[in-house]
Amino acid sequence: MPSRTEPQSWRPLALIFIAVAVTLRLLALGFDRTDLFVDEVQYWFWGQNLDFGYYSKPPLIGWLIRFVTDLAGSDAAFWVRMPGAVLHGGTAYLLGALASRLFGREAAIWTVALYLSLPFVALGSVMISTDTVMAPFYAAALLFFFRTADTRRLSDALAVGIFAGLAFMAKYAAIYFLIGSGLVILTQPGLRPGARNLMVMIAGFIVTILPNVLWNLSHDLTTVSHTMDNAGWVRDGAAFDFGSMAEFFFSQFGVFGPVTMGALVIAYLRPKRGAHIALVLFSIPALVTVTVQALLEQAYANWAIATYFAGVILAAMVLPRLGRWIALGINVILSLLLPILIVLAPWPLSGAGDPLLERYLGRHALSESILALADQEGLPVVSGNRDILADLFYIGRDRDVALYAMPETGRASSYYAQNFALPETVAGDVLVLGARTPRCEAEKVEGLVLEGLYEGASLAAWRVSSDCLRSLGRD
């Protein structure tokens, strides 16, 4: 059973850790020399078109970025990314509160310190992502789940459902909270919330996510289809690639930190009783599921982030004092590298002479050159490349240049193709961006700036008839 009292003495020191970490990360963002990544500008663009769902993700990240940028009166990259550091600071505090409730003051302080030092937290603090937006709501759902087991209050049970729903509205990976809570309720009698509270939890969750469910039903289950595309084996059959599975699993030592990940594995192998087992049941479903996904097809390193909200408390409890200091030291070194790199970009260079952060450089320069050509030629811009379109909508937000996705047949391949495909009302020529010569009569237009990510790319701009492009899209 969790403790009915939560020691207060952990808070001052934990808040100092949080304030220092958040301040330093915001300071690094102030000197950041990288471009917004394709996903970041896409999330910003979603916020300009408020809805209850989007092509590939639920809506909360778009709403949040819109709220922050409107409040700041600026769409600058700093304000798009700024919520990340603050949200992870809040997550650290919530996880500290849970660790304090379950294991006491020392566990709370170490949980906060280790969480703030984790490599994925460092990345999510300077580059906004759905994982980062999900994090505080997932942590709050965990905290109120254990509180409900103590208090049996309907208000705490309702908070579980609402926070779990908000986590789901940030990223569908919050489904792992439902799996974990189900396993805990089935196997840990002392943590069962009671039938009435369970119904309240479920009702709170359903009401919170209902707008996105209704949006999906009214949009041909767009986001569900995209999720199935990510799990390619659902449509195309399993690959059973053990190399892919091993690559994903060992990548988690970079995501969660090498010592903290080792401690988490030990926590899984040597579960203790009570709250320790409950945290294992909350933590392990995401890691196991995504590891299997990596075996069947592929999996990105961040797909199992839901593992580590309960997992960081487990790591703090398993590690001896010296192990905690070693884990913290290694994680801090790893976490400092990224803020340093975004400030120094494009330095340092790899052995091949390319910037280490090449994928975050050159995007805005290309967009500026495309928009300049469009102004010069007096043409709307069309592209089938999601990366290019995403950045164009961001960089061209205050420009009088029409931007369109390449017309497609069948299910749309992106948010832009779904909502901003070249319409029938556009007549005459358009400026087409692509790596290959269009299958229409085309006149090449010089002037693209290809640097950073695009240096050496075979991208080109072409003057093409809009009628021809539409006819190709219908073929």
NORRAFEN-V264218 format. One record per residue. N is the residue number from 1. RES is the residue in one small letter. PSI is psi in whole degrees, 0 to 359 (999 if undefined). D_CENTER is the distance of its C-alpha to the mean C-alpha in whole Angstrom. Layout:
n: [N:N]
res: [RES:RES]
psi: [PSI:PSI]
d_center: [D_CENTER:D_CENTER]
This chain:
n: [1:2:3:4:5:6:7:8:9:10:11:12:13:14:15:16:17:18:19:20:21:22:23:24:25:26:27:28:29:30:31:32:33:34:35:36:37:38:39:40:41:42:43:44:45:46:47:48:49:50:51:52:53:54:55:56:57:58:59:60:61:62:63:64:65:66:67:68:69:70:71:72:73:74:75:76:77:78:79:80:81:82:83:84:85:86:87:88:89:90:91:92:93:94:95:96:97:98:99:100:101:102:103:104:105:106:107:108:109:110:111:112:113:114:115:116:117:118:119:120:121:122:123:124:125:126:127:128:129:130:131:132:133:134:135:136:137:138:139:140:141:142:143:144:145:146:147:148:149:150:151:152:153:154:155:156:157:158:159:160:161:162:163:164:165:166:167:168:169:170:171:172:173:174:175:176:177:178:179:180:181:182:183:184:185:186:187:188:189:190:191:192:193:194:195:196:197:198:199:200:201:202:203:204:205:206:207:208:209:210:211:212:213:214:215:216:217:218:219:220:221:222:223:224:225:226:227:228:229:230:231:232:233:234:235:236:237:238:239:240:241:242:243:244:245:246:247:248:249:250:251:252:253:254:255:256:257:258:259:260:261:262:263:264:265:266:267:268:269:270:271:272:273:274:275:276:277:278:279:280:281:282:283:284:285:286:287:288:289:290:291:292:293:294:295:296:297:298:299:300:301:302:303:304:305:306:307:308:309:310:311:312:313:314:315:316:317:318:319:320:321:322:323:324:325:326:327:328:329:330:331:332:333:334:335:336:337:338:339:340:341:342:343:344:345:346:347:348:349:350:351:352:353:354:355:356:357:358:359:360:361:362:363:364:365:366:367:368:369:370:371:372:373:374:375:376:377:378:379:380:381:382:383:384:385:386:387:388:389:390:391:392:393:394:395:396:397:398:399:400:401:402:403:404:405:406:407:408:409:410:411:412:413:414:415:416:417:418:419:420:421:422:423:424:425:426:427:428:429:430:431:432:433:434:435:436:437:438:439:440:441:442:443:444:445:446:447:448:449:450:451:452:453:454:455:456:457:458:459:460:461:462:463:464:465:466:467:468:469:470:471:472:473:474:475]
res: [m:p:s:r:t:e:p:q:s:w:r:p:l:a:l:i:f:i:a:v:a:v:t:l:r:l:l:a:l:g:f:d:r:t:d:l:f:v:d:e:v:q:y:w:f:w:g:q:n:l:d:f:g:y:y:s:k:p:p:l:i:g:w:l:i:r:f:v:t:d:l:a:g:s:d:a:a:f:w:v:r:m:p:g:a:v:l:h:g:g:t:a:y:l:l:g:a:l:a:s:r:l:f:g:r:e:a:a:i:w:t:v:a:l:y:l:s:l:p:f:v:a:l:g:s:v:m:i:s:t:d:t:v:m:a:p:f:y:a:a:a:l:l:f:f:f:r:t:a:d:t:r:r:l:s:d:a:l:a:v:g:i:f:a:g:l:a:f:m:a:k:y:a:a:i:y:f:l:i:g:s:g:l:v:i:l:t:q:p:g:l:r:p:g:a:r:n:l:m:v:m:i:a:g:f:i:v:t:i:l:p:n:v:l:w:n:l:s:h:d:l:t:t:v:s:h:t:m:d:n:a:g:w:v:r:d:g:a:a:f:d:f:g:s:m:a:e:f:f:f:s:q:f:g:v:f:g:p:v:t:m:g:a:l:v:i:a:y:l:r:p:k:r:g:a:h:i:a:l:v:l:f:s:i:p:a:l:v:t:v:t:v:q:a:l:l:e:q:a:y:a:n:w:a:i:a:t:y:f:a:g:v:i:l:a:a:m:v:l:p:r:l:g:r:w:i:a:l:g:i:n:v:i:l:s:l:l:l:p:i:l:i:v:l:a:p:w:p:l:s:g:a:g:d:p:l:l:e:r:y:l:g:r:h:a:l:s:e:s:i:l:a:l:a:d:q:e:g:l:p:v:v:s:g:n:r:d:i:l:a:d:l:f:y:i:g:r:d:r:d:v:a:l:y:a:m:p:e:t:g:r:a:s:s:y:y:a:q:n:f:a:l:p:e:t:v:a:g:d:v:l:v:l:g:a:r:t:p:r:c:e:a:e:k:v:e:g:l:v:l:e:g:l:y:e:g:a:s:l:a:a:w:r:v:s:s:d:c:l:r:s:l:g:r:d]
psi: [139:156:147:351:145:111:137:340:349:338:313:312:318:318:327:313:313:314:317:313:313:317:314:323:323:325:317:320:327:336:14:131:10:159:154:137:164:318:322:316:331:317:319:316:323:320:339:348:70:131:175:5:164:177:314:352:160:174:351:325:321:317:316:313:320:316:313:314:324:319:321:340:25:142:18:155:325:315:331:320:341:321:335:308:320:317:319:328:316:322:316:318:315:319:325:319:321:315:321:316:321:321:354:183:310:318:321:313:318:326:314:312:314:318:314:336:351:140:319:332:321:316:314:347:343:354:114:139:166:330:317:319:325:327:305:328:323:315:320:321:319:312:313:336:312:326:320:324:331:306:331:21:141:325:322:319:319:321:322:309:317:314:321:322:319:322:319:325:347:318:137:346:347:349:335:335:318:319:313:316:325:317:320:314:322:327:346:88:325:347:8:133:348:151:316:313:324:318:322:318:311:317:317:319:312:314:322:320:353:318:321:325:314:322:314:317:329:357:40:34:45:310:326:316:318:319:321:327:320:320:73:332:338:321:323:358:158:145:333:60:100:332:318:319:316:320:316:312:314:339:337:339:338:324:315:353:138:316:318:324:319:320:323:320:318:320:324:321:336:63:138:197:170:233:328:312:319:317:323:316:330:329:317:333:318:315:316:314:313:329:319:319:319:326:317:329:269:163:137:154:331:0:345:23:328:342:327:359:309:330:326:328:317:316:318:325:327:322:136:171:313:320:323:316:320:313:314:316:313:315:319:318:312:321:334:337:315:310:324:317:321:335:325:347:141:1:148:170:152:177:334:359:8:148:141:327:38:322:346:15:148:349:311:325:319:314:318:318:324:315:323:318:319:318:315:319:347:41:149:159:137:136:151:4:115:320:314:315:316:311:326:317:326:306:328:19:332:16:153:59:126:135:133:153:154:134:141:162:156:203:133:144:353:170:325:318:328:323:344:35:152:118:165:338:345:122:165:202:157:163:114:132:130:172:345:155:129:152:42:168:123:142:121:138:121:155:4:142:112:104:172:235:325:3:126:358:154:39:148:162:139:140:121:150:131:325:322:318:317:323:324:322:335:347:999]
d_center: [33:31:33:34:34:31:32:32:33:29:28:30:29:25:25:26:24:21:23:23:20:18:21:21:17:18:21:20:18:21:22:19:21:18:17:14:12:12:9:9:13:12:10:13:15:14:15:19:19:19:18:18:15:14:15:12:10:11:12:11:9:12:14:13:13:16:18:17:18:21:22:22:24:22:19:19:16:17:17:13:12:14:12:10:13:15:12:12:16:16:14:17:20:19:19:22:24:23:24:27:28:28:30:31:31:30:27:25:26:25:22:21:22:20:17:17:18:15:14:10:11:13:10:8:11:12:9:7:3:3:3:6:7:8:9:13:13:13:15:18:18:19:22:23:24:26:27:29:30:32:33:33:32:31:29:27:27:26:23:22:21:20:17:16:16:14:12:12:12:8:8:11:10:12:15:15:16:19:20:20:22:25:25:26:28:30:31:31:34:34:30:31:31:33:34:34:31:29:30:29:25:25:26:24:21:22:23:20:18:21:21:18:20:23:21:20:24:25:23:24:21:19:15:17:19:15:14:18:17:15:17:20:22:23:24:26:27:26:26:26:25:26:25:21:21:23:20:17:19:20:17:16:18:17:13:15:18:21:24:21:20:24:25:22:24:27:26:26:29:31:30:32:33:31:28:27:28:26:23:23:23:20:18:19:19:15:16:19:18:15:18:21:18:18:22:22:20:17:14:11:11:8:9:11:9:11:14:14:14:18:18:18:21:23:23:24:27:28:28:32:32:32:29:27:28:28:24:24:26:24:20:21:23:20:17:20:20:17:18:21:20:19:22:24:23:24:26:26:27:27:30:30:30:26:24:21:18:20:17:16:20:22:20:21:25:25:24:27:29:28:29:32:33:33:35:37:38:37:35:32:29:28:25:24:21:18:17:20:20:16:18:21:20:19:22:24:23:27:29:31:30:29:26:26:24:27:28:28:29:28:24:22:20:17:17:19:22:22:22:24:26:29:32:35:36:35:39:40:38:34:33:31:28:28:29:32:35:34:37:39:41:39:40:38:37:36:34:31:29:28:26:23:21:24:27:29:27:30:28:31:32:35:37:37:38:36:38:38:34:34:37:35:32:35:36]
